[in-house]
Amino acid sequence: MTFPLTLIIGSQKCGTTSLFKYLAQHPQVCACKEKEPNFFANDENWSKGLQWYTDLWKWNDQSHKVAIEASPFYTITNYWSGIASKRIHDSFPEAKLIYLIRDPIRKIESARAQGYYQGWYAKIDKTDLLEGAQYAKQIGEYHKYFATENILILLLEDLQSHPKQVFEKVCDFLEIDGSFPLDLTTVHNQRNSYRKDTLWYRLSSFASLKSLAKLIPEDLKSRLRAYLNRPVTSQSNKTAPPFTPEEIQQIVDHLRDDLKELQSSYGIDISKWQTAKKIL
């Protein structure tokens, strides 16, 4: 099955879940059963083939005009941007792409807070967080394959302050009815809602245990989940400290050229960003 596909390709911690949820309310939009299938940037999922991917939608030719998914992993690092952009184009050359961005300092701050909360921050290469905020470089990988009119760049700050106007802009881009009444007031996924350093998370990764879980009554399963969802590591150091002036300067220095390109090549007004004020 093929259908008109739009992908919200990122950026991580920039409102992709909210935009996906807003669009999913629209009767002309067919939302993916999994918000983040990560098909084009996950080798295991990619190996399952295109049929597996398209089966994630319940497409209706009579009512739907566009299928959507939202996988921020498609722009999480420069490496994956390069791979995902080519795979998407090879599979859906007419696809449309939506790229949400925000002040890089706020984005990195949010990603770091999530990392502290979920217990993975100390184990990653911190340059990945900086790479993920190289917006011009990330979207440049997609411009190698897709025309400018097939790519829409949005600011999270605009979605937060003027959700109706931004949503109408998205509807114009997708060529769907922008007058349909939707709930644009709920902010989705604004908290770090789960932790990876729990027994429940670790046990759930075993396929054999997933089969066993189906045999457990729901009331017992709920009690087990509540017990096993407690962190196995101390929470005393799980709150991310504020950035030091030196760390902020490091972010600014790393992103300086990229932000200038974002403004000059893509016409993005970055003047209100804290990061930009230290550059412009």
C-alpha positions in Angstrom: 0.0 0.0 0.0 1.2 3.5 -0.8 -0.3 6.8 0.4 0.6 10.5 0.7 3.1 10.5 3.6 4.1 13.3 5.9 6.9 12.8 8.4 7.5 14.9 11.5 11.3 14.4 11.5 12.2 16.2 14.6 13.7 17.8 16.4 13.7 15.9 19.6 12.3 17.9 22.6 10.7 20.4 20.2 7.0 19.6 20.3 6.8 16.7 17.9 4.4 14.8 20.1 2.0 17.8 20.5 1.9 18.4 16.8 1.3 14.7 16.0 -1.5 14.6 18.6 -3.1 17.7 17.1 -3.0 16.4 13.6 -4.3 13.0 14.7 -7.6 14.6 15.6 -8.2 15.7 12.0 -10.6 13.5 10.0 -8.5 13.8 6.8 -5.3 12.7 8.6 -4.4 9.0 9.1 -2.1 8.8 12.1 0.4 6.0 12.5 -0.5 3.5 15.2 3.0 4.1 16.6 3.9 7.8 16.9 7.6 7.0 16.6 8.1 3.9 14.4 11.7 5.0 13.7 11.5 2.9 10.5 14.0 4.8 8.5 16.6 5.3 11.3 16.5 1.9 13.0 18.2 -0.9 11.1 16.2 -3.6 12.8 12.9 -2.0 11.8 14.2 -1.1 8.3 15.0 -4.8 7.8 11.4 -5.7 8.3 10.5 -4.1 5.0 8.2 -1.4 3.6 5.1 -3.6 4.0 5.6 -3.8 7.8 5.9 0.0 7.8 2.8 0.7 5.8 0.8 -1.8 7.9 1.2 0.7 10.8 -1.7 2.8 9.3 -5.4 2.0 8.9 -5.7 4.0 5.7 -9.1 4.8 4.2 -9.1 6.0 0.6 -12.5 7.6 1.1 -11.7 9.8 4.1 -7.9 10.2 4.4 -5.8 12.6 2.5 -2.5 12.2 4.3 -0.7 9.7 6.5 1.5 11.0 9.3 4.2 9.7 11.7 6.6 11.5 14.0 10.1 10.1 14.7 12.6 12.6 16.1 15.3 10.0 15.7 15.4 10.9 12.0 17.3 14.0 13.0 18.8 13.0 16.3 22.4 13.1 15.0 24.1 14.0 11.7 24.8 10.3 11.0 21.1 9.3 11.2 19.9 12.4 9.3 22.1 11.3 6.4 20.8 7.7 6.5 17.1 8.4 7.1 16.8 11.2 4.5 18.0 8.8 1.7 15.8 5.9 2.9 12.7 8.1 3.1 13.3 9.5 -0.4 14.0 6.0 -1.9 10.7 4.8 -0.4 8.5 7.9 -0.6 10.1 10.4 -3.1 7.0 12.7 -2.8 6.9 12.7 1.0 6.4 15.9 2.9 8.5 16.7 5.9 7.8 18.9 9.0 10.8 19.9 11.1 10.1 21.5 14.5 13.0 23.5 16.2 13.5 25.6 19.2 16.1 27.7 21.0 19.1 25.2 21.0 20.0 26.0 24.7 16.4 25.1 25.8 16.4 22.0 23.6 19.7 20.7 24.9 18.7 21.6 28.5 15.5 19.6 28.1 17.3 16.6 26.5 19.8 16.6 29.3 17.1 16.8 32.0 15.4 13.7 30.4 18.8 11.9 30.3 19.3 12.6 34.0 15.8 11.5 34.9 15.9 8.3 32.8 19.4 7.4 33.8 21.2 7.4 30.4 22.9 10.8 30.4 26.2 9.7 32.0 26.5 6.9 29.3 26.2 8.9 26.1 28.6 11.0 24.0 27.6 14.5 24.9 28.4 15.7 21.4 25.3 13.9 20.3 23.2 16.5 22.1 25.1 19.3 20.3 24.8 17.6 16.9 21.0 17.2 17.4 20.8 21.0 17.7 22.7 21.6 14.4 19.4 22.4 12.7 20.8 23.8 9.4 23.0 20.8 9.0 20.2 18.4 9.8 17.7 19.8 7.5 20.4 20.2 4.8 20.6 16.4 4.6 16.9 16.4 3.6 17.3 19.2 1.1 19.7 16.9 -0.8 16.7 14.8 -1.7 13.5 16.9 -1.2 12.4 20.1 -2.8 12.0 23.2 -0.7 8.2 23.1 -1.1 8.1 19.7 0.5 9.8 20.8 3.7 8.1 22.9 6.4 10.3 24.3 9.3 8.4 25.5 12.4 9.4 27.0 15.7 8.2 25.4 18.9 8.0 28.9 20.4 5.4 29.8 17.7 3.4 26.6 18.3 3.2 27.5 22.0 2.3 31.1 21.5 0.1 30.9 18.4 -1.1 27.3 18.0 -4.1 28.1 15.8 -2.0 30.1 13.3 0.7 27.5 13.2 -1.8 24.7 12.7 -3.5 26.5 9.8 0.0 26.8 8.2 0.5 23.1 8.6 -2.9 22.4 7.1 -2.1 24.6 4.1 1.2 22.7 3.7 -0.6 19.3 3.9 -3.5 20.6 1.6 -6.2 19.6 4.1 -9.1 21.6 5.6 -7.7 24.1 8.2 -11.1 25.0 9.6 -11.8 21.8 11.4 -12.1 22.4 15.1 -9.4 20.8 17.2 -8.1 20.8 20.7 -4.8 22.7 20.5 -4.6 23.5 24.2 -3.1 20.4 25.6 0.7 20.3 25.7 1.8 16.6 25.2 4.9 14.9 26.6 6.2 18.0 28.5 7.5 15.8 31.3 10.0 13.0 31.3 7.3 10.4 31.8 9.3 7.2 32.2 12.6 6.0 33.5 14.8 3.4 31.9 16.6 2.5 35.1 13.7 0.4 36.4 13.2 -3.4 36.6 10.0 -3.0 34.6 11.7 -1.4 31.7 14.6 -3.9 31.7 12.3 -6.9 31.9 10.0 -5.6 29.2 12.8 -5.8 26.7 12.8 -9.6 26.8 10.5 -11.0 24.1 9.8 -14.2 26.0 8.6 -12.3 29.0 6.2 -10.3 26.8 4.4 -13.5 25.9 4.3 -14.5 29.5 2.8 -11.1 30.5 -0.2 -11.8 28.3 -1.2 -14.6 30.7 -1.1 -12.4 33.8 -4.5 -10.9 34.9 -4.6 -7.1 34.4 -5.1 -6.3 38.1 -2.0 -8.3 39.1 -0.1 -6.9 36.2 -0.9 -3.4 37.4 0.4 -4.1 40.9 3.6 -5.7 39.5 4.1 -2.7 37.3 3.8 -0.3 40.2 6.3 -2.3 42.2 8.8 -2.9 39.4 8.7 0.7 38.1 10.7 2.0 41.0 14.2 3.1 40.0 17.0 0.6 40.7 19.5 3.5 41.1 19.5 6.4 43.5 17.4 9.4 42.5 19.6 11.7 44.5 21.6 12.8 41.4 18.8 12.6 38.9 18.1 16.3 38.6 20.1 18.0 36.0 22.1 21.0 37.3 21.7 24.3 35.5 24.1 25.1 32.7 27.2 27.0 33.8 28.2 30.1 31.9 31.1 28.0 30.4 28.7 25.3 29.2 26.4 27.9 27.6 29.4 29.4 25.8 30.4 25.9 24.6 27.0 25.5 23.1 27.1 28.9 21.4 30.6 28.3 20.0 29.6 24.9 18.6 26.4 26.1 17.0 27.5 29.6 15.9 28.0 28.8 12.2 25.0 26.5 12.0 22.6 29.2 13.4 23.9 31.8 11.0 23.2 29.4 8.1 19.8 28.6 9.5 19.0 32.3 9.3 20.6 33.1 5.9 19.8 29.9 4.0 16.4 29.0 5.4 15.0 32.4 6.4 14.4 31.4 10.0 14.1 34.3 12.5 16.2 33.3 15.5 16.5 36.7 17.0 14.4 35.8 20.1 16.5 32.8 21.0 18.8 33.1 24.0 21.5 31.3 21.9 21.1 33.7 19.0 21.4 36.8 21.2 24.9 35.7 22.1 25.8 35.4 18.4 23.9 38.2 16.5 
